Amino acid sequence: MTHLANQLLSLARVENGARAIAEGGAQLLDLSQLARELGMAMAPLAHKRGVALALEADEPVWLRGEPTLLHELLSNLVDNALAHTPPGGNVILRVSAPAVLEVEDDGPGIPFDERDRVFERFYRRNQQVAGSGLGLAIVGEICRAHLAQISLHDGEQAGLKVRVSFIAGE
């Protein structure tokens, strides 16, 4: 119940953040730095789950955005990847120019015919995995607020690669 309440509050924050962005309240941010900070914060959880968490973000990648929402987006994507990657697996958080974020795992992936549905509120592919079905819905709303494009792809080895393409900042 607490998790569901927190995710519903996140949806409300997204609406407020989207208004702020629309009203010119976006800040110039380094996506690589945000990913680095989130990766450090999530490292203990990855270790606890027996999953290797790697970061590929060598240079600053600038975009205009709302930092709290971008943290929420990163947190949801990495948490989902960690939740669906088996022990001994890998999650890669990747940032590249001009303003692309990727989270790739070697879990079970998502069948092609379900990839649009996972962004619907309360949709859950696997009822055996804990969650409310709001994580990717929140990510989708944050992407819309930032005018970013999100897409799901097969991972390089297996699993899923989530790609978010933002408008690069100046």
C-alpha positions as CSV (number, residue, x, y, z in Angstrom):
1,M,0.0,0.0,0.0
2,T,2.8,2.4,0.9
3,H,4.5,1.8,-2.5
4,L,1.2,2.4,-4.3
5,A,0.6,5.6,-2.4
6,N,4.2,6.8,-3.2
7,Q,3.7,6.1,-6.9
8,L,0.4,8.0,-6.9
9,L,2.1,10.9,-5.3
10,S,4.8,10.7,-8.0
11,L,2.1,11.0,-10.6
12,A,0.9,14.2,-8.9
13,R,4.5,15.5,-8.8
14,V,4.9,14.8,-12.5
15,E,1.8,17.0,-13.3
16,N,3.3,19.8,-11.3
17,G,6.7,19.4,-12.8
18,A,5.2,19.3,-16.3
19,R,3.5,22.7,-15.6
20,A,6.8,24.1,-14.4
21,I,8.6,22.9,-17.5
22,A,5.8,24.4,-19.7
23,E,6.1,27.7,-17.9
24,G,9.9,27.9,-18.6
25,G,11.0,26.4,-15.3
26,A,13.4,23.8,-16.8
27,Q,17.0,23.9,-15.7
28,L,20.2,23.1,-17.7
29,L,21.3,19.8,-16.3
30,D,24.1,17.2,-17.0
31,L,22.3,13.9,-17.6
32,S,25.6,12.0,-17.1
33,Q,25.9,13.5,-13.6
34,L,22.3,12.7,-12.8
35,A,22.9,9.1,-13.9
36,R,26.1,8.8,-11.9
37,E,24.4,10.0,-8.8
38,L,21.5,7.6,-9.3
39,G,23.8,4.7,-10.0
40,M,25.7,5.3,-6.8
41,A,22.5,5.5,-4.8
42,M,21.2,2.2,-6.4
43,A,24.4,0.3,-6.1
44,P,23.6,-1.2,-2.7
45,L,20.2,-2.4,-4.0
46,A,21.9,-4.0,-7.0
47,H,24.5,-5.7,-4.8
48,K,21.8,-7.0,-2.5
49,R,20.0,-8.5,-5.5
50,G,23.2,-10.0,-6.9
51,V,23.1,-7.9,-10.0
52,A,26.0,-6.0,-11.5
53,L,25.1,-2.3,-12.1
54,A,27.4,-0.5,-14.6
55,L,27.5,3.1,-15.8
56,E,28.6,4.2,-19.2
57,A,28.7,8.0,-19.1
58,D,32.1,9.4,-20.0
59,E,31.3,13.0,-20.8
60,P,28.7,15.7,-19.8
61,V,25.4,15.5,-21.8
62,W,23.3,18.6,-21.3
63,L,19.6,18.9,-21.5
64,R,16.9,21.2,-20.1
65,G,14.7,19.5,-17.5
66,E,13.3,19.3,-14.1
67,P,15.8,17.5,-11.8
68,T,13.2,15.8,-9.5
69,L,11.3,14.4,-12.4
70,L,14.5,13.2,-14.1
71,H,15.6,11.5,-10.9
72,E,12.2,9.8,-10.7
73,L,12.5,8.6,-14.3
74,L,16.1,7.2,-13.7
75,S,15.1,5.6,-10.5
76,N,12.0,3.9,-12.0
77,L,13.9,2.6,-15.0
78,V,16.9,1.2,-13.0
79,D,14.6,-0.2,-10.3
80,N,12.5,-2.0,-12.9
81,A,15.7,-3.4,-14.6
82,L,17.0,-4.6,-11.2
83,A,13.7,-6.2,-10.3
84,H,13.5,-8.2,-13.5
85,T,17.2,-9.2,-13.8
86,P,18.1,-12.5,-12.2
87,P,20.9,-12.8,-9.7
88,G,24.2,-12.9,-11.6
89,G,22.8,-10.6,-14.3
90,N,23.7,-7.2,-15.5
91,V,22.1,-3.8,-15.7
92,I,23.8,-1.0,-17.7
93,L,22.9,2.6,-17.3
94,R,24.2,4.5,-20.4
95,V,24.3,8.2,-21.3
96,S,25.4,9.4,-24.8
97,A,25.3,12.5,-26.9
98,P,23.3,14.4,-28.0
99,A,21.0,13.5,-25.1
100,V,20.2,9.8,-24.9
101,L,19.7,7.7,-21.9
102,E,19.6,3.9,-22.1
103,V,18.9,1.3,-19.4
104,E,19.7,-2.2,-20.5
105,D,19.3,-5.4,-18.6
106,D,19.6,-9.1,-19.4
107,G,16.4,-10.2,-17.8
108,P,13.4,-11.8,-19.6
109,G,12.6,-8.7,-21.7
110,I,9.1,-7.7,-22.9
111,P,7.5,-9.4,-25.9
112,F,7.1,-7.0,-28.8
113,D,3.3,-7.1,-28.7
114,E,3.1,-5.9,-25.1
115,R,5.6,-3.1,-25.3
116,D,3.0,-0.3,-25.7
117,R,0.8,-1.7,-22.9
118,V,3.5,-1.4,-20.2
119,F,3.1,2.4,-20.3
120,E,-0.5,2.1,-19.3
121,R,-1.4,2.8,-15.6
122,F,-1.7,-0.3,-13.5
123,Y,-0.7,-2.7,-16.3
124,R,1.5,-5.5,-15.0
125,R,2.9,-8.2,-17.2
126,N,3.8,-10.5,-14.4
127,Q,1.5,-10.7,-11.4
128,Q,4.2,-12.7,-9.5
129,V,6.5,-9.6,-9.4
130,A,5.8,-7.0,-6.7
131,G,4.7,-3.6,-8.0
132,S,1.6,-1.5,-8.8
133,G,2.0,-1.2,-12.5
134,L,2.6,2.6,-12.3
135,G,6.4,2.7,-12.7
136,L,6.6,2.9,-16.5
137,A,3.4,4.9,-16.7
138,I,5.2,7.5,-14.5
139,V,8.3,7.3,-16.8
140,G,6.0,7.9,-19.8
141,E,4.5,11.0,-18.3
142,I,7.9,12.4,-17.4
143,C,9.1,11.8,-21.0
144,R,6.0,13.6,-22.3
145,A,6.7,16.5,-19.9
146,H,10.3,16.8,-21.3
147,L,9.2,16.3,-24.9
148,A,11.4,13.1,-24.9
149,Q,10.8,10.0,-27.0
150,I,10.9,6.6,-25.2
151,S,11.3,3.3,-26.9
152,L,11.8,-0.3,-25.9
153,H,14.2,-2.6,-27.8
154,D,15.7,-6.0,-27.4
155,G,18.9,-5.9,-25.3
156,E,22.3,-6.7,-27.0
157,Q,22.6,-10.1,-25.3
158,A,19.1,-10.7,-24.0
159,G,16.6,-8.8,-22.0
160,L,15.4,-5.2,-22.6
161,K,16.9,-1.9,-23.6
162,V,14.9,1.2,-22.7
163,R,16.0,4.3,-24.7
164,V,14.9,7.8,-23.9
165,S,15.9,10.5,-26.4
166,F,15.7,14.0,-25.0
167,I,16.1,17.4,-26.7
168,A,19.8,18.4,-26.1
169,G,20.3,21.5,-24.0
170,E,22.5,24.4,-25.0
